Amino acid sequence: MPSFQQRLGLFDSTMLVAGGMIGAGIFIVSAEIARDVGSAGILLAVWMLTGIMTVIGALSYAELAAMMPHAGGQYVYLREAYSPLWGFLYGWTFFLVIQTGTIAAVGVSFAKFLGVWVEKLGTAEILYRIRGLDISLQLPWMAKPFYELKEFTISAGQFVAVGVVIFLTLLNCQGVREGKWVQNIFTVAKTLALLAIIILSFTVAANVTSWQTNSSDWWGGANLTEKFHEVKDKMPFGEMAVIIMVAGGAMVGSLFSADAWNNVTFTAGEVLNPRRNLPRSLAMGTGMVILLYILANVGYLNVLPLEGRTDGTNAIERGIAHAKDDRVATAVMEQVSVEWGPKIMALAIMVSTFGCANGLILAGARLYYAMARDGLFFQSVGTLNQRGVPAAGLILQMIWASLLTFSGTYNQLLEYVIFAALLFYSLTVLGLFVLRRTRPNAERPYRAFGYPVAPSLYVVLCTAIMLDLLVVKPEYTWPGLMIVLTGFPVYFLWRSQQRFRDAHHPG
């Protein structure tokens, strides 16, 4: 009977952590954060707080990973800390939206930047269009719809995105060794690309005037943004409280850009010496990426002013907040070369998104495998092919991610699930406390750094941001919660089917 092949060493696991985190977000989302917070100091504070949360979360997961080094990772931790129901709710949301929606979005990002080099293959090349649609979904207590569709389009870029997903899925079906080599090569390449942008932002592209403008009043402008006034109109709080709430809401982008570090836990069955290497890879991978993210944002501020004009004629005039199509890193590269900067940046993002998609595809199927082995997913997904990989799970993931790509709804779905992702992250870290009490004698080769203070801080911060999002960005929260709730009837349906099979086929 085929079994998982332990071929992932410490370097491979670290590259899986870093490669899953670095996608297109770091090159783009600072623009939206800047528009919301209106302050260079708060922009950096948002990224620093995101970094603190990510590293604490990873170090907390490290104890669970060393304690239970089994395929499925976070699903297993939730199952063991609480019950199979909580593990399933995470796995269901993970398959339905979190992993597959991210794969779809990353694939489309690859195609979008491929269009900079080959316009006919980009997302701007529309092949099919249906106009005149008026689909709108809105909850009674929300000021605006959380989903709207005025027209349906299919672009050449969507076919490219699906092609990337299919290619990487088939590659990973050949074995974990093939998948890890792609991951290692592309993660090293995109890490070097991000490092090059940071170096250029402090040398060739540096702009003394921009830095002086940004640093002259680190905290000024936070009470002048459109988002500030929107929240102020909703809540009868003081100015400082509103600024903090806006900053919390702005963390949606930075948290999502730093997400997917937990994917390495799904591959525990294929990691060499997992009790030692999983904690180290989580610490090293998240620490390295967060450091690069903070340096990148300092670099952006060293090149571009935070604010600019929406009708500006060049990158400096537009600033970070109004960078064309939110492409902040591209605006930085334009200061190096107006002609080649955007093309080189597009190539770097293509490398980044390709490697990110590979890591997501490789890791995701291992979670579905664990669910299926518990009788909570399709039985075929709980099997391995002759090369020791869950090929059925990879194919199912590929099909659903491809459908989401053509649906055109992946961006909305990803916005919705940040609330759900934070919910499951906080529940998993709380599970650390539960398991310390219920399994005090379990083998723990690594113990969470700063326990119980650091994990408690993580849970408090996650909870505060979730509550904040209910007010600041309700269109992102309630739909995500509803997606999680759809898992309840599905869970009980699968459990009843499992009991039926056990009754009729004992043993």
N, C-alpha and C positions, 0 to 999 in steps of 0.2 A: 504494500500500500504506500503511495507517495507521501512524503512528509516535507515539512518546511526545511529549506537548506540554509544553514547558518553561514552566510557569506558576507554579512555587513559588519565591518570592523568599526572602531571608534571614529576614524576619519569619514567613512561612508555614512554613519549615523549623524554625524555633525553636519555633513553636507545636506542630508535629508532635512534636518531642522532648518538650516539657513536657506536652502533652496526653496522650501515651502513658504517661507516668510517673504523672501524678496521676489515680488512680482512687478506689477506696473505702478502700484500704489505710491511708493516713495517718490516717484518721479512726477506725480500728479496731485495728490490730495492736499498738499500744503496750500494750494491756491484756495480751495473751499474753506479750509480752516482759517486762513488769513482773512477771508471775507467775513466770516462769522465773528472772529474775536477782535479784529481790527488793531491788534497790538503785536509787535515783534516779540516782546517778552512773554506774552501769553502763548504765542505760537510755539516758542521753545519749551515753555512749561507744559503744554499739552503733550509734546513729544517725549519730554522727560518723564512725566507721570505715566505715559503709556509704557515707556521703557521699564520703569520701576515695577509696574504691575506685571508686565510680561515676564521679567526675570524672576520675581517672587513666585508667580504662578508656575513657571517651569521648574524651579527648585522644589516647590511643593509636590508637583507631579513626579519629580525624580524619586521621592521616597516610595510612592505608589508603584512606579515602574520597576524599582529594584525589588520591591516586596512581591509583586505579581507580574513577572516578565512573560506574559502570555499574549498571543495574537489577539488583537482587538483593543488593547490599551484602555482608553478612557471608558469604553463601553463596559469592560470588565470591572473597572474601579467602581463605577456607579452601581453595577449589578451586585457586587460584593458588599459595598457599603450600605446600600439601601435594599433594593429588591430587583428582580429581573425587569419589572415594569419601568423603573427609572433608566435602566440600561437601554431598554428598547426605545423609550421616548427619545433618548439622545440619538440612537442609531437610526431611527426612523427619520428624524429631522435632518440628520447628517446625510442620509441617502437622498431624501426628497429635495433638499435645497442646499444645505451647507457645502457639501463636497462637490456634488454634481453642478450646482449653480456656479460655484467658484471655477470649476474646470471650464464651463461654458464661457464665463466672463473672461477668463485668462486667454482662452483660445481666440475669442473675438478681439481682445487687445493685441494679440500677435498679428492678426490679420489687419487690424487698423493701422498698425505701424509698418506692415509690409506694403500697404498702399502708398506710403511715402516714397518707396523705391519703385514699385510696380502698381501704378494707379488702378489698373483694371482688376487687380486682385484685392483691393481694399474694401472697407465697409461703405465707402461713399459710392461704389459702383452698384446701383440698384438694378436688380434683374426682374423683380416682380413687385407690384404695388397694388394694394386695395385701398382706395380712398373712401372717405365719407363714413367711417366707423364712428360710433359715439358710445363706447363702452366706458362706464364709470362706476367704480365701487367706492362707497363711502359709508362709514359707520356714523350713527346718529350724533355721537358726542365729538366728532372730529370736524374741524373747520373746513377742511378740503378733502377731496377724494384721495385714498391711498393708492389707487390704481386708475389710470386713464389710458385709453387707446383710441386715437383718432384715425390712424391708418396702419395697415400691416404691410411690412416690406420684407423682402428676402434679398440679401446682397451677396455679391461674389465673396466678400469677406466671411460670411457665415459658412459658405462651402469650404473655404480655406480652414476655418476654425474646426469644422467637423473633420476635415482631412487630418489635421494635427492630432485631434483626439483619437481617431482611428489608428493612425500610424503608431502613436505612443502606446496605445492599448495593446496592439498586436506585438509590439516590441517587448512589452512587459510580460506578455504571455509566454515568451521564450525562456524566461527565467529571471530570478532576482539579480543575477550577475549582470545581465544585459541592461536592466533598468538602472542599476547602481552606477554603471559606467557613464551612461548619459547624464545621470544626476550629478555625478562628481565633476565631469567636464564642464557642464553648463553652469553649475553653481560657482566654480572657480572663475569662469569667464565673466559672469555677471557681477561677482564680488569685485573683481579687478576693474570692471567698467564703472561701478559705483565709486570705487576708490579713486579712479582717474578723474571723475567729475568733481569729487571733493578737492583733489589736488589742484585742478584747473581753477576752481572757484576761489582759491586762495592765492593763485599766481597769475596766470595769463588773463583770466576773466575778472579778476578782482576790481572793484569799483569803490574808491575811497568815499566818494560822495554818498553812495547808497548806504554804506556801513554807518557813516556819520548821521545820516537821516534816520536810520533805524535805531541806532543806539542813543540818540539825543533824548529820547523819551520812551524808554522801554515799555511802559504800561499805558501810554496815552492812546486815545482813539477807541478804547474798548467800549465806551458808552455812546459811540456814534454809529455803530453798524445797524443795518436793517434787522439782523437777527436779535440784537439787543432790544430794540424797540418792540419787536414782535413778542418777545418773552415778557418785557416790562408791561405790556398791555394786558397780558394774561395773569400775571402774578403781582400781588400787592406787596412786593418786597423792596428792600433798599437797593441802591445802585450796585453795591459790591456783591450782594447775594445774586442779583441778576447776571452780573458779569461771570460769576463762578458757574452759574447754571448754563450759560451760553458756552463756556469753555468745556463743561462736561459733555454737552451735546456735540460739540465739535470733535470730541474724541472718537466718534464713530469712524471717521476716516483713518485716523492714526492707529486705532485698535485693529481695524480690519487689515491695514497694511502690515501689521506686525503679527497677524494671526497665522494659523496652520503649524505653529511650532510643535503642537501636540501630536502631529501626524506620525512622528517617529515611534510613538508608543504603540501604534497599531502593528508595527513590524517586529515586535519584541521576539516573536518566534524565529526570526531570521537573523537576529543580532548575536554576534559572538560575545560570550561572557556578558549577557545583558544586565546582570545585577551590578556590574561595574561600569559598562559602557553607556547604558541608557542615561543614568544620571549625569555623567560627564558630557555626553553629547548635548543634552538639554541645556546645561549650564554654558558650555562653550558656544553652541550655536546661537542661542538667544542673546548672550552677552556681546558676541561679535556683531550681530546684525543691528542691535539697538545702538551700539556705539557708532556704527556707520550711519544710521538714520539721523542721529542727533548732529553729527558732524556735517551731514548733507544739508540739513536745515540751517545750520550756522553758515555754511557755504552759500546757500541761496541768499541769505541776508547780507552776505559780503559782496554780492554781485548786483542784486536787484532791490529797489526800495519795496517796502511792504505794500504800500498803496500806490496806485497809479491811475491813469485815465482809461476808461473802457474804450475810448476812441483814440488811444495812443497809437502812434505810427511805428514804434519799435518796442523791443522787450523792456528796455529801461523805463520808458514812459508808462508802459502798462503795469509794471510792477508785478510782485508775486500774486497779489489778490486777483489781478485781471489778466494773468498770462493767457495767451491765445490757447483756447481749448483746454485750459488748466495745465498746460504742459510746462511746468516750472523748470524742470531740468533742461528741456529743449531751449527755453529762453536763456538759460545760463550758457548753453553751448553756442547760441547765436552770438554771444559776445566774443567767442573764440573765432568763429567763422560763420558769417551770415549764410553763405552758400552751402557749406558742408556740415555745419553744426547740427541742423535738424536731421539730416540724413544719418549722421553718425549716431545721434541720440536714438533715432528710430531703430537702428541696427542693434544698439545696446538693449533697448526694451524688448526687441524680438528675442534676443538671446535670453533675457531675464524671464520672459513669459513662457518660452518654450521649456526651460528648465523647471520653472514653477509647475507647469502643467504635468510634466513627467513625475515630479514628486507627489503631487496630489493623486494622480492616477495609480501610481505604484502603491501608495499607502492605503487608500480608501477601501480597496477590495478586501483587505485583511480584516477590517471591522465587520463587513457584511458576512465574511466567513465565520467569525465568532458568533454572530447572531444566528446564523443558519445552524451551527453546531448545537445551539441551545433550543432549536426548534422554533425560532422566532423570525425566520426568513425562508425564502425558497430553498428547498433541500439541496438542489444542485449547486447552490452558491457555497455550500459547506463542504465542497470537495476540492482536491488539488489535482492538477494535471500531472503528467509524467515528469515535468520539470520542476515540480514542487511549488507551483504558484496557483492561487485561486482564479483560474482562467474564467470560469463561469461568472464569478463576481465582477471581474474586469470587463467582460463583455456586457453584462447588464448595466454596469455603471456607464460604459461607453454609449449605449443606446439612449439612456435617460438624459445624459449630459448633451447628447446631440440634439435630442428633441427640445431641450431647454434652449439650446443655441438658436434653433429656428423659431422658437416661440417669441424671441425678442423680449422676454420678461425677466431675464436673468439679473439685470441690474436692479430692478425693483425687489426681486427675491433676496438678493444679497443685502440690500438695505434693511429688509424686514428681519433677517435672521441674526443681526448683531445683538438684538435683545435676547434671543434664544441662546446664542452662543455664550453670552455673559452669564445667563442663568445656569447653564450646564457647567461652565468653568467654576463658578462659585460653589455649586453643589458638589463638584468633584473635590475641590479643596476642603470643603466642609467634611467630606467623606474621610479625609485624613484624620480628623478629630474622632469621627465615629469609629474608625478601625483601630485607632490607638486605644479606645475604650473596650471594644468588643473582641479585639484580637491582640491583647497586650504582649503575648509571647511569640507572635509571628516573627519570622526572620526579617530583619530590616538592615541590609548591608549599608544603606545610606539613610540618614534621618534629615528631614526637611530643615533647611537653614533658618535660624531665627524662630523655630517653633517654641511657643504658640503665637508669638507676637506678629511675625511676618505673615504667616497664613491668615491670621485674623484680620490684619490690615488689608490683605488682598480681598477677602470676602466683603469687608465693609466698603471698600472702594467700588467693587463690582455692583454691590447693592445700591450704593449712592448714585452711580451712573445709570443704572436701570430705572430707578425712580425719577431721575432727572430727565431721562429720555421720554418717559410717559408724558411729561409736560412740554419739553422743548421740541421733541420730534415724535409726536404721537403717531404720525403716519408710518414710522419705522417700527413701532413697538407692538401695537395691538395685532396687526396681521401676522407678525412673527409668533406671537403667543398663540394665535389661532392655528398656525401650522403645527405647533407642538401638540395642541389639544387634539388634532385629528389622529394622533397616534394612539389615543386611548381605545377607541373602538377597534382599531386594527390589531392592537395588542391582544385584546380579549378574543378576537376572531382567530388569531394564530394560536393562542393557547388552547382554545376549544378544539381546533384541528389537531393539535399535538396530542391532546388527551384521547381523541378519537383514534388516532394512529396507534397510540400506546395500548389502547384497549383491544384493538383488533389485530395488532401485530406485536404481542409482548416479546420482550427480549430482542 
